[in-house]
Amino acid sequence: MKATVWVTRNISIDVDGTDDKNLFKGIAQAMNHEFFADTCCGKCGCEDLKYQVRTVTTDGEENEFYEIVCKKCYAKLSFGHAKAGGMYAKRLEVGAKGKAIKDENDKGIKLPNKGWLRFNKETGKNE
């Protein structure tokens, strides 16, 4: 059995399943990817987005960085990947060790613009 799932206006995923249950699971998995939730830039609202993977080599070790980039204002939404698999949008402020910074109510502090950041030359920071 096969199905085509439109996860955004421009992106579809073909799903295969051996029976109804497997096909249903495949459709649910395709529709639950967080990186399809953002259909426009959180900074400027532009819908012209680019998915990119950058590979950076440091001390002989390659690291891949997954991002959605706005083609208008160049803001980026970065993604992390869990050791157990799967990806997540980086929408919380993190400290030097990569752990989420929490407020007085023990909740993670959200980044502005739903995590969409652009480097500001004047301040030298991602904002």
C-alpha positions as CSV (number, residue, x, y, z in Angstrom):
1,M,0.0,0.0,0.0
2,K,1.2,3.5,-0.8
3,A,0.1,7.1,0.1
4,T,1.4,10.5,-0.7
5,V,1.3,12.9,2.3
6,W,1.5,16.7,1.7
7,V,3.3,18.0,4.8
8,T,3.4,21.6,3.4
9,R,2.1,23.3,0.3
10,N,5.4,22.5,-1.5
11,I,6.6,19.2,0.1
12,S,5.2,15.8,-0.1
13,I,6.4,12.5,1.3
14,D,5.6,9.1,-0.2
15,V,4.7,6.5,2.5
16,D,4.7,2.7,2.1
17,G,3.0,0.2,4.3
18,T,2.4,-3.5,4.2
19,D,-1.2,-3.1,5.6
20,D,-3.6,-0.4,6.9
21,K,-1.9,-0.2,10.3
22,N,1.6,0.3,8.9
23,L,0.4,2.8,6.4
24,F,-1.4,4.7,9.1
25,K,1.8,4.7,11.2
26,G,3.9,6.0,8.2
27,I,1.4,8.8,7.6
28,A,1.4,9.8,11.3
29,Q,5.2,9.8,11.3
30,A,5.5,11.9,8.1
31,M,3.0,14.5,9.5
32,N,4.6,14.8,12.9
33,H,8.1,16.0,11.8
34,E,8.6,19.3,13.6
35,F,10.7,20.7,10.7
36,F,7.6,20.9,8.5
37,A,5.7,23.0,11.1
38,D,7.4,26.2,10.0
39,T,6.1,27.3,6.6
40,C,7.3,30.9,7.0
41,C,10.1,32.8,8.6
42,G,9.5,33.5,12.3
43,K,11.4,36.8,12.0
44,C,9.9,38.4,8.8
45,G,7.0,36.1,7.8
46,C,8.5,35.3,4.3
47,E,7.4,31.9,2.9
48,D,10.5,31.6,0.6
49,L,12.6,29.1,2.7
50,K,15.6,27.0,2.0
51,Y,16.5,23.7,3.8
52,Q,20.2,23.4,4.2
53,V,22.8,21.1,5.9
54,R,26.2,22.6,6.6
55,T,29.2,20.3,7.3
56,V,31.9,21.9,9.5
57,T,35.2,20.1,10.2
58,T,36.8,20.9,13.5
59,D,39.9,19.1,14.7
60,G,39.3,16.4,12.1
61,E,35.8,15.8,13.3
62,E,32.9,16.5,10.9
63,N,29.7,18.0,12.3
64,E,26.5,18.6,10.4
65,F,24.2,21.5,11.1
66,Y,20.6,21.3,9.9
67,E,18.8,24.6,9.3
68,I,15.9,26.3,7.5
69,V,17.0,29.6,6.1
70,C,14.8,32.5,5.1
71,K,15.7,33.7,1.6
72,K,14.6,37.3,2.3
73,C,16.1,38.2,5.7
74,Y,18.5,35.3,6.1
75,A,17.2,34.3,9.6
76,K,17.8,30.7,10.5
77,L,15.9,28.1,12.4
78,S,18.4,25.5,13.7
79,F,17.7,21.9,14.4
80,G,19.3,19.4,16.8
81,H,19.2,15.7,16.7
82,A,18.7,13.4,19.6
83,K,21.1,10.5,20.2
84,A,18.1,8.1,20.0
85,G,17.1,9.5,16.6
86,G,14.8,12.2,15.5
87,M,15.2,16.0,15.1
88,Y,13.9,19.0,17.0
89,A,13.8,22.7,16.4
90,K,16.1,24.7,18.7
91,R,13.6,27.1,20.3
92,L,15.0,27.5,23.8
93,E,18.0,29.4,25.1
94,V,20.9,27.2,26.0
95,G,23.9,27.6,28.2
96,A,27.6,26.8,27.5
97,K,27.0,23.0,28.1
98,G,24.1,22.9,25.7
99,K,21.4,22.5,28.4
100,A,18.3,24.7,28.3
101,I,18.4,27.7,30.6
102,K,15.4,27.7,32.9
103,D,13.4,30.6,34.5
104,E,12.3,30.9,38.1
105,N,9.3,28.5,37.3
106,D,11.8,25.8,36.1
107,K,10.6,26.2,32.5
108,G,12.9,26.7,29.5
109,I,13.3,30.3,28.3
110,K,12.0,30.6,24.7
111,L,14.1,32.2,22.0
112,P,12.5,35.2,20.3
113,N,10.7,34.7,17.0
114,K,10.0,31.0,17.7
115,G,13.8,30.3,17.4
116,W,14.4,32.1,14.1
117,L,17.6,34.0,14.6
118,R,19.8,36.3,12.4
119,F,23.3,37.4,13.2
120,N,23.5,41.1,14.1
121,K,26.8,42.6,13.1
122,E,26.4,45.6,15.5
123,T,25.9,43.5,18.6
124,G,27.9,40.4,17.5
125,K,25.0,38.1,18.5
126,N,22.3,36.0,17.0
127,E,19.0,37.8,17.6
